Amino acid sequence: MWRHYPVLALLLILGSGVADAQQKPAAPGAALQAEYDQFIGKFRAALKANDAAAVTAMTRLPFYYDDANRDGAYFRAKAYPFYFNAKNRACIQRGKGVYDRDGEKNDNFCIFCGQQIFIFTKTPSGFLFTEVGVND
């Protein structure tokens, strides 16, 4: 019976490596990275200019999915000033986008700013700012 423990230990070690590999997304391809870099450059320029209209144009609307009234006007008037205060705009300017592929196989880049995560998702029309998550 004891002779099987080395084999069992090896299987546990290998199994944990497989689980880790499944949880960590692969690096984005060069074309996807280049598309994100181009998008985030424009997004950062709009934030630097504090241009709510330009940021709105680069945002998937409705911004929140539970209310049909959450259109561009709502985003500019309520969401933009709340989420893109001076501190968050500065953070996004210097933050590195971290690649992630979600459970729905969407390609995302996330920028972490304190307790918030700003998420940019590849859509059929290109990258868009899609949501703010909680950094837990």
C-alpha positions in Angstrom: 0.0 0.0 0.0 2.8 2.5 0.9 4.4 2.0 -2.5 1.5 3.9 -4.2 2.1 7.1 -2.2 4.9 8.5 -4.5 2.6 8.0 -7.5 -0.3 9.6 -5.7 1.9 12.5 -4.6 3.0 13.0 -8.2 -0.6 12.9 -9.5 -1.6 15.6 -6.9 1.3 17.8 -7.9 0.5 17.4 -11.6 -3.2 17.9 -11.0 -2.7 21.1 -9.2 -0.6 22.4 -12.1 -3.4 21.6 -14.5 -5.9 23.5 -12.4 -3.6 26.5 -12.2 -3.1 26.4 -16.0 -6.9 26.3 -16.5 -7.4 29.4 -14.2 -4.7 31.6 -15.7 -5.7 33.1 -19.1 -3.1 32.9 -21.9 -1.4 36.1 -22.9 -3.3 38.0 -25.6 -2.2 37.6 -29.2 -0.2 40.4 -30.8 -3.1 41.7 -32.9 -5.4 41.8 -29.8 -2.8 43.6 -27.7 -2.2 46.1 -30.5 -6.0 46.8 -30.9 -6.3 47.3 -27.1 -3.2 49.6 -27.0 -4.7 51.7 -29.8 -8.1 51.9 -28.0 -6.6 52.7 -24.5 -4.5 55.4 -26.1 -7.6 57.1 -27.3 -9.5 56.5 -24.1 -6.7 58.0 -22.0 -6.6 61.0 -24.3 -10.3 61.6 -23.7 -9.8 61.2 -20.0 -6.8 63.6 -20.0 -9.1 66.2 -21.7 -11.9 65.3 -19.3 -14.1 64.8 -22.3 -17.2 62.9 -21.1 -18.7 62.8 -24.6 -15.6 61.1 -26.1 -15.5 58.6 -23.2 -19.3 57.9 -23.7 -18.6 57.2 -27.3 -16.1 54.5 -26.2 -18.6 52.9 -23.7 -21.0 50.1 -24.2 -24.5 51.4 -23.5 -26.7 50.9 -21.7 -24.1 51.2 -19.0 -26.1 49.3 -16.5 -28.3 46.5 -17.7 -31.3 46.8 -15.3 -32.5 50.2 -16.5 -33.4 51.1 -20.1 -32.9 54.8 -19.3 -29.1 54.4 -18.8 -28.2 55.8 -22.1 -25.5 58.2 -23.2 -27.1 61.2 -21.5 -27.3 59.3 -18.3 -23.7 58.1 -18.6 -22.4 61.7 -19.2 -24.4 63.2 -16.4 -24.2 60.6 -13.7 -21.8 57.7 -14.3 -18.9 59.7 -15.8 -18.5 62.2 -13.0 -18.9 59.4 -10.4 -16.4 56.9 -11.9 -14.0 59.2 -13.6 -13.1 61.6 -10.9 -9.6 63.1 -11.0 -8.0 60.3 -8.9 -9.4 57.5 -11.2 -8.6 59.4 -14.4 -4.9 59.6 -13.2 -4.9 56.0 -12.2 -6.2 54.9 -15.6 -3.5 57.1 -17.2 -0.7 55.2 -15.5 -2.4 51.8 -15.0 -1.3 48.7 -16.9 -4.1 46.8 -18.6 -4.2 43.2 -17.3 -5.5 40.7 -19.8 -8.3 38.3 -18.8 -10.7 36.0 -20.6 -14.0 35.7 -18.8 -16.3 32.7 -18.5 -18.2 33.8 -21.6 -14.9 33.8 -23.6 -14.8 37.6 -23.9 -11.3 39.2 -24.1 -11.0 41.8 -21.5 -8.3 44.1 -20.2 -8.7 45.4 -16.6 -7.1 48.4 -14.9 -7.1 48.2 -11.2 -7.6 51.5 -9.3 -7.9 51.0 -5.6 -11.1 49.1 -4.9 -12.4 49.5 -8.5 -11.6 47.5 -11.6 -12.2 49.3 -14.9 -13.0 46.7 -17.6 -12.5 47.1 -21.3 -14.0 44.3 -23.5 -13.4 43.3 -27.1 -16.7 43.6 -28.9 -17.6 43.0 -32.6 -17.1 46.7 -33.1 -13.8 46.9 -31.3 -12.9 47.5 -27.7 -15.3 49.4 -25.4 -15.3 50.4 -21.8 -17.9 48.0 -20.4 -18.1 48.1 -16.6 -16.6 48.9 -13.2 -16.1 46.0 -10.9 -15.2 45.6 -7.3 -11.5 44.8 -6.6 -12.0 42.2 -3.9 
